[in-house]
Amino acid sequence: MILEFIIFLSIGAVAGLLAGMFGVGGGALIVPSLIFTLNYFNLGNAWVSHIAIATSLATIIGTSLSSSYIYNKNNNIQWNILRKMVLGCIIGTLGGSYMTPYIPGGWLKWIFIIFLIYVSGQFTLQASKVSQN
């Protein structure tokens, strides 16, 4: 029980740090960490991916609110961009949340892996463009 607490606390602390610094943490760190940890403790069985995603989404509430507060205090939020995106984010989140229970856990893992590969490729390409300038 103490080991579980320490592992989950560590995942949350690292994810919170990354979320605060880079705006990542939920999907990129928490989901894979929870999948490995839940499998290690034999929790969730066929629903491990679903549980990891749902838990990650719930943790984003706290990290988003605290990070947004600080970033807004420093005038770093572009409210005009946010207003244009928020409805689409709500629609997408609701759609994804309703669809996810019908997608098998194995498929979710592969969709997530492909997404992370794509995102890391985009970051790599952008980093090489910046270094060339």
C-alpha positions as CSV (number, residue, x, y, z in Angstrom):
1,M,0.0,0.0,0.0
2,I,2.8,2.4,0.8
3,L,4.7,1.4,-2.3
4,E,1.5,2.1,-4.4
5,F,1.2,5.5,-2.7
6,I,4.8,6.4,-3.4
7,I,4.6,5.3,-7.0
8,F,1.4,7.3,-7.7
9,L,2.7,10.3,-5.8
10,S,5.9,10.2,-8.0
11,I,3.9,9.9,-11.2
12,G,1.8,12.9,-10.1
13,A,4.7,15.0,-9.1
14,V,6.7,14.4,-12.3
15,A,3.5,14.9,-14.5
16,G,2.7,18.1,-12.6
17,L,6.2,19.4,-13.1
18,L,6.1,18.7,-16.8
19,A,2.6,20.0,-17.2
20,G,3.6,23.3,-15.5
21,M,6.7,23.7,-17.5
22,F,5.7,22.4,-21.0
23,G,2.0,21.8,-21.0
24,V,2.4,18.1,-21.2
25,G,2.1,15.4,-18.6
26,G,-1.4,14.0,-18.8
27,G,-1.3,12.0,-21.9
28,A,2.4,11.8,-22.5
29,L,3.4,10.7,-19.0
30,I,0.5,9.7,-16.8
31,V,-1.3,7.3,-19.2
32,P,1.8,5.1,-19.9
33,S,2.9,5.3,-16.3
34,L,-0.5,4.3,-15.0
35,I,-0.8,1.4,-17.5
36,F,2.6,0.0,-16.4
37,T,1.7,0.6,-12.7
38,L,-1.8,-0.8,-12.9
39,N,-0.5,-3.9,-14.7
40,Y,2.3,-4.3,-12.1
41,F,-0.2,-4.3,-9.3
42,N,-2.6,-6.4,-11.4
43,L,-5.4,-3.8,-11.3
44,G,-7.9,-3.0,-14.0
45,N,-7.3,-6.1,-16.2
46,A,-9.0,-5.5,-19.6
47,W,-9.9,-2.0,-18.7
48,V,-6.4,-0.8,-17.8
49,S,-6.1,1.6,-20.8
50,H,-9.5,3.0,-20.1
51,I,-8.8,3.5,-16.4
52,A,-5.4,5.1,-17.2
53,I,-7.0,7.6,-19.7
54,A,-9.9,8.5,-17.4
55,T,-7.6,9.0,-14.4
56,S,-5.2,11.1,-16.5
57,L,-8.1,13.3,-17.6
58,A,-9.2,13.8,-14.0
59,T,-5.7,14.8,-12.9
60,I,-5.6,17.4,-15.7
61,I,-8.2,19.4,-13.8
62,G,-5.8,20.2,-11.0
63,T,-2.7,20.8,-13.2
64,S,-4.7,22.9,-15.7
65,L,-6.2,25.1,-13.0
66,S,-3.0,25.7,-11.1
67,S,-0.8,26.2,-14.2
68,S,-3.4,28.4,-15.9
69,Y,-3.6,30.6,-12.8
70,I,0.2,31.2,-12.8
71,Y,0.4,31.6,-16.6
72,N,-2.5,34.1,-16.6
73,K,-0.9,36.0,-13.7
74,N,2.2,36.4,-16.0
75,N,0.0,37.4,-19.0
76,N,1.0,34.3,-21.0
77,I,-2.4,33.1,-22.0
78,Q,-3.8,34.2,-25.4
79,W,-7.4,34.5,-24.5
80,N,-8.5,35.3,-28.0
81,I,-7.0,31.9,-29.1
82,L,-8.6,30.1,-26.2
83,R,-12.0,31.5,-27.0
84,K,-11.7,30.1,-30.6
85,M,-10.6,26.7,-29.3
86,V,-12.7,26.0,-26.3
87,L,-16.0,24.9,-28.0
88,G,-14.0,22.5,-30.2
89,C,-12.2,21.1,-27.2
90,I,-15.4,20.5,-25.3
91,I,-17.0,18.8,-28.3
92,G,-13.9,16.6,-28.9
93,T,-13.6,15.7,-25.3
94,L,-17.2,14.7,-25.0
95,G,-17.0,12.7,-28.3
96,G,-13.8,10.9,-27.3
97,S,-15.2,10.2,-23.8
98,Y,-18.3,8.6,-25.2
99,M,-16.4,6.6,-27.9
100,T,-13.6,5.3,-25.7
101,P,-15.6,2.6,-23.8
102,Y,-16.4,0.9,-27.1
103,I,-12.8,0.7,-28.2
104,P,-10.9,-2.4,-27.0
105,G,-8.0,-1.6,-24.6
106,G,-5.4,-3.1,-27.0
107,W,-6.5,-0.7,-29.7
108,L,-6.4,2.2,-27.4
109,K,-2.8,1.4,-26.6
110,W,-1.8,1.3,-30.3
111,I,-3.7,4.5,-31.1
112,F,-1.9,6.2,-28.2
113,I,1.5,4.8,-29.4
114,I,0.9,6.0,-32.9
115,F,-0.1,9.5,-31.6
116,L,3.0,9.8,-29.4
117,I,5.3,8.7,-32.4
118,Y,3.6,11.4,-34.6
119,V,3.9,14.1,-31.9
120,S,7.6,13.2,-31.2
121,G,8.3,13.3,-34.9
122,Q,6.7,16.8,-35.2
123,F,8.8,18.0,-32.3
124,T,11.9,16.6,-33.8
125,L,11.2,18.2,-37.2
126,Q,10.5,21.6,-35.6
127,A,13.7,21.3,-33.5
128,S,15.8,20.7,-36.6
129,K,14.2,23.7,-38.4
130,V,15.0,25.9,-35.4
131,S,18.6,24.8,-35.2
132,Q,19.1,25.4,-38.9
133,N,18.0,29.0,-38.6
